[in-house]
Amino acid sequence: ADDPLPDGLYSPPQAAIVTYARKSTRLEPIDDETYGALARHFTPQQTIDICLTVGLSNMINRFHATFRTDLDAATTAEAEQGDVIAGSCPIPRPKPPR
C-alpha cells in the first residue's frame, strides 16, 4: 500500500528495492526519486537484475493468482513460518486440498 516503510526495518538499499517493487507491482511510473534511490546503492547491472527479478515475480504471482494454484503442504508450512518471523502476512493463502 502507500504506507511508509517501517523505521529501522530495512537498510537504505533494501528500502530502495522495496519501494521500487511496490511501485512496479502496482504498475506506477518509476519516478526519478525511486530510480535515484536504486542508482545510489546499485550498479546499472544490479538495477537491471532487480527490475527483472521483480517483474518475473509479478508475472509468476499473477499466473498463480489467475489459476488459483494450490500450494503443497511443505510450501504452506514454509510461508507460514516466514509469517511468524516477519509478524504476519495480510494475504490469505488457499487451503491445501484434503
N, C-alpha and C positions, 0 to 999 in steps of 0.2 A: 504494500500500500504506500501511501505518501508519508507514513510516519517516519520521523528522523531515525537514523540508526542509533541504537543504544550506546551511551558513552562508555568507552573503555572495552567494548566487546571485540571490536575489530581494530587491527593495526591500520595505519593510513593506506598501505597498499591493498589490504583486504577490503577496506571500506570503498575504495575506488572500484574494485571488481563488483562488489555487491550493488553499489549504486548503478554501475553500468548494466549489470544483469537485470535489475528491476526495470530500468527504462527499456532495455531491449526486449524483455519479455512482454511488456505492455505495448510494444511497437511505438514507443515515443521516440521522437527525434533525439539523437545523441548530440547534445549541445556542446559548445566549446568548453564549458566548465567540466562536464563529465569526461570529455576526451582529454582535456588538460590534466585531470587527476590521474588518468591512466598513463599519460605520457610522462608525468613526473616520476612514476615509480617503475615503469616497464619500458623495455626497448620496443621498437616498432614490431619486431618479430614476436615478442611476447604478447603485445597487444593484439596482433592478428590471431595468435593462438587462443587468447581469452575470448575474442569475438567468435571464433569458430566453435569453441567449447560451449559457450552459452547458446549459440544458435543451434548446434547439434542437440544439446539437451532439450531445448524448447521443441524441436521437431519430434524427438522421441517421446517427450511427455504428451504432446498433442496427439500423436498417433495412439498412445496407450489410453488417453482420455477418450478418444473417439470410439475405440473398440472395447473399452472397459476391460482391459487386460487384467486377468486375475493374477494376484500375487501368490507365490508359493509360501508355505509356512516359514521357511528359513528367511526369505526376503522380508516378510512381515515382521518377524522377530528382530531382525537387524534394524529395520526402520524404527520400530518401537523402542529399541534400546537407544537409538540416536535421539529420539524424543526425550527420553529420560535424561540424557546428558545435556541436551540443549534447553530443556524446560518443557516444551510442548510443541506440537505441530497443529496448526488450526485447520489443516486439510484432512477431512475424514478419508480413511482408506477403505477400499472394498473388503468385505469379509471373505476369507478363502472359502472355496466350496467345501462342503462337509462330506 
